[in-house]
């Protein structure tokens, strides 16, 4: 709410959503959000908005934060589970 005493959290969420929309790391399918994992060749990157990554569902992208952002050109893998569509 714009009437909240502390607007830091809502503003932060708006900034993350905007960054997610601008991210070039889009996913091919919509994942189960809690299943997203990002790994460098030998390291699992933690899910963290401080030093890690996070998934932005609005844009269906992954963002890196802090020291966890790999240098440009570094290969990484994003894995996740998706829901199966079942027809009867």
Secondary structure, DSSP 8 states (H G I E B T S, - for coil): -TT-S--HHHHHHHHHHHHHHH-S-B-SS---GGG-EEEESS-EE-B-SSSEEEEETTTTEEEEEGGGS--TT--EEEE---------
